[in-house]
Amino acid sequence: MSDAFKRQAAQAAMSEVRSGMRIGLGTGSTAKHFVDLLGAEVAKGFECLCVPTSEETAKQALSLGIPLTSLDDIDALDVTIDGADEIDRGFRLIKGGGGALLREKIVAAASARMVVIADNSKLVETLGQFPLPVEVNPFGFAATRRAVGNVMEAFGAQGGLSLRQRGGETFTTDGGHYILDASFGRISDAEAVSRALLDIPGVVQHGLFLDLCREAYLAAPDGVIRLSEQQA
């Protein structure tokens, strides 16, 4: 899908924010459009206080004059607007393609609502075609990788497991962790996979976002579709 569709989804999600809100700002190509649009409103006098989910998003927001804070200084957010790599009709997500899944999940969990913005190619019947990012501690990496591989085998994963690279070097998250991309192909029981991965001591977090999202704006060639749990 073109970048224009991503911007359309971000534009539609602007209807979810009101002046005075505390807003979580997502990370990734679609969320970047939302931050740009929010920055334009701030320049016109829109008031908000925002928590970014990555250093990249923080840099962008500051360049646009968007006031930032942290979850150490406020106790909750009204809404988080973020992208997704996959979303199913039960509002389960795979996120983490941009490498910010841990902070994204922390911010989403601290929000009264999470709203996803994406193009409609991200809507799937079953999660798992997009490789599931698993954020791991560098200490004991080989042991953690073996344990993640065992979970994949137990759940019938159809693909492999790879350490994320960027620019020829091991990708490191803002928190100093590595990311393993687990190609399940199909995740028939996301809740069970989530529990199994989190039982591994070296796993910091994973990209299955369950019971967090309740609404999504998905841009398609014929317009933006709004999905909500109330419609499901």
Secondary structure, DSSP 8 states (H G I E B T S, - for coil): --HHHHHHHHHHHGGG--TTEEEEE--SHHHHHHHHHHHHHHHTT--EEEEESSHHHHHHHHHTT--B--TTT-S-BSEEEE--SEE-TT--EE--TTS-HHHHHHHHHTBS-EEEEEEGGGB-SSS-SS-EEEEE-STTHHHHHHHHHHHHHHTT--S-EEE-EETTEE---TTS-EEEEE--S--S-HHHHHHHHHTSTTEEEESEE-S---EEEEEETTEEEEEETTT-
